[in-house]
Amino acid sequence: MTVDRLERYLLGRLNRRSLRIAYRAAVAADILRAHQRTIGMHPVTIYTPGARAVTLTGATTADRRTLLRSISRDALLPVLPPVTVRRHDIDLVIEDTVGDIDASGTGAETEATPAEAVERPQLREGSGDHSQYLVKLAKLLQAVAHPPPITETVIVLSIVEAIRRSHLTAAQVLEVLSRPAPVVLLRLPIRGFEQTVGLMIEHGIIGRAMRLRDGGGGYSLSRRIHSGQEPHDQNTLITFRAGEITNQSTETRRQLLAKALSTGRPVLVAAEDEEPWPDRMTSSADLILDAPKIDWQLLGQAIEITTGHSRAEVEETSREYTIELGRLGLGDFALAIKPGRTISNVLSRLESFAQEDADVQRDDEGAGSTKQTVANGERGRTSSGSERSRRVDKTLSMDIIQPAQLPAITNGKRAAQHLRVEQLTGYGDARQWALDLKTDLVLWGSKEVYWADMSTKLLLSGPPGTGKTTFARALCNSLQIPLLATSVGQWLEPGYLGDVLKRMTAVFEVAKEHGPAILFIDEVDGIGRRDGGAGRTYDDYWISVVNRLLELLDGTAKSEGLIVVGATNRPGVIDPAIRRSGRLERHIEIPLPDIDALEGIIRHHLGGDFRSVLASANQSVSGRSKNSEGAAHATR
């Protein structure tokens, strides 16, 4: 097989999917009926005329209008099939009168009902040669089938171009992919590539449908939560996002790749940036495909396939516009490039999107400079012993609290101002968890333990006033790492779902930038749950919010260097998935202080004055006792 033939095959798969969708739309409208049969080992769908078969005149334009009046245009859109997709059926249209085939595929005779006989009279007239009718209908369905999505078309063309540039033949590429567990590095430098190619693989659009599993323990490449099958399943593909794995230390990267390879399943590392592949990844790879940036030649071909505008027209008209293709993502292509739009309309939209991206990038660079100045100022403060809290971004509503630089020996009020975990009383297991973490953090810094082997995520619960926030500040001082304090209430301030999700992601990103650091999330019960246990409306909204938090908490690769502490008064209303392994799995309840704990709290706050206050209290009690004795003696 040549590379050109491979290109035709992959594009043909996209077109055949659109045609299958058109057939299913005709079935939904009862223009056709689908019957499942098995020929050999292959499931086959056989289509026969339905009860509402349309009259065809032979005039293509008129017949097309007639068909579209019966079929919803939305039903023709090439949407992704269900996740539990089976092997693609082989679709056949065969000659049939009224029956001969039933839905069970046994070939039993079926009789037409009187209603069917009335609703499709054209099939009972003339010679009864229904084969001609079905051939015409098949051609008409092919004409009305929606073209393949521009995003998937661009990816297919880019993968083929990457194969050409690799100087490998199509046969060599297919040979590598047919091995039991190949390791493939695949790059297309455009926003949205990683998730889109994950969905295409997951749904069998560019090959056999496979279940995806993230090699770092988080969400799959397609960012779906259903991909939780066992990694040893024969249909499982282990995936990594290049940006996440390349940002890890060399040792962590080695550990993640070794674990993925040990499953005996294929491994795919997808990249949508231009960062070079690390040496360990290239040394482990069986196939490396680096697609070039999208250029006008490739985009013109994709536009021709999806809209019908010729490549020459695209190239000629593009000279009238200033469009930086490198600023555009696959989502921009999907919004701008649609059938029915003129090429000028398409290019005008792309120009607007590219300019908008340039403006956003300039704003981000300015904000990044300001943020870096703040961060440098915080890190560069003197060891005066005072804690600092600064609002880093109004849109994030998050405080960064630097640890107090404590002197070797502390006493008096100064010690009371800078609380450490070692001084806490009444915290029970939470105190021991913190002390163990302090030891592990030192070992991690010297590369003696892996982050994955440490307990770094904690859910604290207890009545109001039991000191959950105090614990976080004390942990900051004991570990001598920054504390980033936020709350679910602050996340939800924007209201609109998109803004809420962006704020949540940004909080974790900023915390990661300050790592190693503590991220303290107050009011974590406000996130609710997905099963309606909180009794709230707008389920889709809350499901999306919970899913985003699960994604942010998931995976060692994403959270290395980040300690997450959640606080709540109502642990029972939190979605159970948030408390599962790898997330806030350690739950410690802080009770109201008992007598011993109260003594420790008072002792801490009084500091060096504790003994004198205690002595004066004893003198006062002693004095009152003597006065009482004297009064009692006088009465006698």
NORNORUR-V848742 format. One record per helix or strand. SS is the DSSP state (helix for helix, strand for strand). FROM is the first residue (numbers start at 1). TO is the last residue. Records with the same first field share a line. If there is no record, write none. Layout:
SS = FROM-TO / FROM-TO
//
This chain:
helix = 3-28 / 60-70 / 74-76 / 114-119 / 121-123 / 130-144 / 150-165 / 170-177 / 193-202 / 242-246 / 250-262 / 279-284 / 296-307 / 311-318 / 325-327 / 330-336 / 343-379 / 412-417 / 421-423 / 429-445 / 451-453 / 468-479 / 488-494 / 497-513 / 524-527 / 539-553 / 556-559 / 571-573 / 576-579 / 595-635
strand = 32-39 / 42-49 / 90-93 / 183-188 / 211-214 / 236-241 / 267-271 / 287-291 / 389-391 / 399-401 / 457-461 / 482-487 / 517-522 / 562-568 / 586-589
//
